[in-house]
Amino acid sequence: MRFLSSDESNTLDRKLRRQFGSVGRPRVVMYYTSGETDYASAAGLIARAAGPFTEAAVLFSFCLTGDGWLEHKRSDPRWRSYRQWRASFGEARRLYDAPGHLIERGDAEQLSRVIEFALDLGWDALVTAKPGRNLLFLSHDDHVDVMVGFEARPLAASLSKLRGWRS
């Protein structure tokens, strides 16, 4: 696991948008109900749908509550858990300063964990995995847009079986 600085994340974001620029509408859009959703199971399904990857990334771009460092959010147990998870990898920078999460070859457990945090904390984030063309968007507005790859149809079928998920 490596955390990308804001500049590195922006560079990767631009590269992804060029690479996937021709992708129009999402192949699949899945909606979920905040707070009524099993984020761990959903994140696991999404991570497994990436297949055997050589590298994956989750790029945070926005959250209504900021990056969890504001005074009123510092005591929130969900944000505290996220900061502790980051610290376990030696990362002390704020999410705004290091918004990229670069996951190493085949570490689906860590990819799943980052996606779980993103869903639970209400991030807007791009998720990508290679080889292949895999790109999805997590929205703070309680939906996941599968743009390319991620076994879109089977993933949607699996997510729809979880409580709080629908297409």
C-alpha positions in Angstrom: 0.0 0.0 0.0 1.3 3.4 -0.9 -0.4 6.8 -0.6 -0.2 9.3 -3.4 0.3 13.0 -2.8 -2.3 15.4 -4.2 0.0 16.1 -7.2 0.5 12.4 -7.9 -3.2 11.7 -7.6 -4.1 14.6 -9.9 -1.6 13.3 -12.5 -3.1 9.8 -12.3 -6.7 11.2 -12.4 -5.8 13.1 -15.6 -4.3 10.0 -17.1 -7.3 7.9 -16.3 -9.7 10.6 -17.7 -7.7 10.6 -21.0 -7.6 6.8 -21.1 -11.3 6.4 -20.4 -12.4 9.7 -21.9 -14.4 8.0 -24.6 -16.5 6.2 -22.1 -19.9 7.9 -22.1 -22.6 6.6 -19.8 -22.0 4.1 -17.0 -22.5 0.5 -18.0 -24.2 -0.1 -14.6 -25.4 2.2 -11.8 -26.1 0.7 -8.4 -27.8 2.7 -5.6 -27.5 2.1 -1.9 -29.1 3.4 1.2 -26.6 5.1 3.5 -26.5 3.5 6.9 -28.5 0.5 5.9 -25.8 -1.0 3.8 -23.3 -3.7 4.6 -20.3 -1.8 3.3 -17.8 -4.5 4.0 -19.6 -7.1 1.9 -20.2 -4.6 -0.9 -16.6 -3.5 -0.9 -15.5 -7.1 -1.0 -17.7 -7.8 -4.1 -16.3 -4.7 -5.8 -12.7 -5.6 -5.1 -13.2 -9.2 -6.3 -14.9 -7.9 -9.5 -11.6 -6.1 -10.3 -10.1 -9.6 -10.9 -6.4 -10.4 -10.4 -4.9 -7.0 -10.6 -1.3 -5.9 -10.9 -2.1 -2.5 -9.5 -5.3 -0.8 -8.2 -6.0 2.8 -7.1 -8.7 4.6 -5.2 -8.5 8.4 -5.7 -10.5 10.4 -3.2 -11.9 13.6 -4.7 -14.6 14.9 -2.4 -16.6 14.3 0.8 -19.3 16.5 2.4 -17.6 16.1 5.8 -14.2 17.1 4.5 -11.2 14.7 5.1 -12.0 13.8 8.7 -9.5 16.3 10.2 -11.9 19.1 11.2 -12.5 19.4 14.9 -16.1 18.1 14.9 -15.0 15.0 12.8 -11.8 14.1 14.6 -13.8 12.2 17.2 -16.1 10.4 14.7 -15.3 6.7 15.1 -15.5 6.0 11.4 -13.0 8.7 10.6 -10.8 7.7 13.5 -10.8 4.1 12.2 -9.7 5.4 8.8 -6.9 7.5 10.2 -5.7 4.6 12.3 -5.7 2.3 9.2 -3.7 4.9 7.3 -1.3 5.2 10.2 -0.8 1.4 10.2 1.0 1.9 6.9 3.1 4.8 8.2 0.9 7.5 6.6 0.4 10.6 8.7 -0.6 13.1 6.0 -4.2 14.4 5.8 -6.4 12.8 3.2 -6.4 16.1 1.3 -2.6 16.0 1.2 -2.4 12.3 0.2 -5.7 11.5 -1.5 -4.5 8.6 -3.6 -4.4 5.0 -2.4 -2.2 2.8 -4.6 -2.8 -0.9 -3.9 -0.1 -3.5 -4.8 -0.5 -6.6 -6.9 -3.4 -8.8 -5.9 -3.9 -7.2 -2.4 -7.7 -7.4 -2.8 -8.1 -7.2 1.0 -6.6 -3.7 1.1 -8.5 -2.6 -2.0 -11.7 -3.8 -0.3 -10.8 -1.9 2.9 -10.3 1.4 1.1 -13.6 1.0 -0.8 -15.4 0.1 2.4 -14.0 3.4 4.0 -15.0 5.3 0.9 -18.6 4.0 0.9 -19.0 4.4 4.7 -17.6 7.9 4.8 -19.4 9.1 1.7 -16.6 9.9 -0.6 -16.6 10.7 -4.3 -13.7 8.6 -5.6 -12.4 6.9 -8.7 -11.5 3.3 -8.5 -9.4 1.6 -11.1 -7.5 -1.6 -11.6 -5.1 -3.0 -14.2 -4.4 -4.9 -16.3 -7.5 -4.4 -18.3 -9.9 -1.6 -18.4 -11.5 -1.2 -15.0 -13.0 2.1 -13.9 -15.8 2.9 -11.5 -17.0 6.0 -9.6 -18.1 6.0 -6.0 -20.5 8.9 -5.3 -21.3 10.6 -2.0 -24.9 10.6 -3.4 -25.2 6.9 -2.6 -24.5 5.3 -6.0 -21.7 3.4 -7.7 -21.2 3.9 -11.4 -19.4 1.1 -13.2 -17.9 2.8 -16.2 -15.8 0.0 -17.7 -14.9 -3.5 -16.5 -15.4 -4.7 -12.9 -17.6 -7.5 -14.3 -20.4 -4.9 -14.4 -23.4 -7.1 -14.8 -22.4 -9.9 -12.4 -21.3 -7.3 -9.9 -24.7 -5.5 -10.1 -26.4 -8.9 -9.6 -24.3 -9.6 -6.5 -24.7 -6.2 -5.0 -28.5 -6.2 -5.5 -28.6 -9.3 -3.2 -27.2 -7.2 -0.3 -29.5 -5.3 2.0 -29.9 -1.6 0.9 -28.6 -2.1 -2.7 -30.7 -1.7 -5.9 -30.2 -0.9 -9.5 
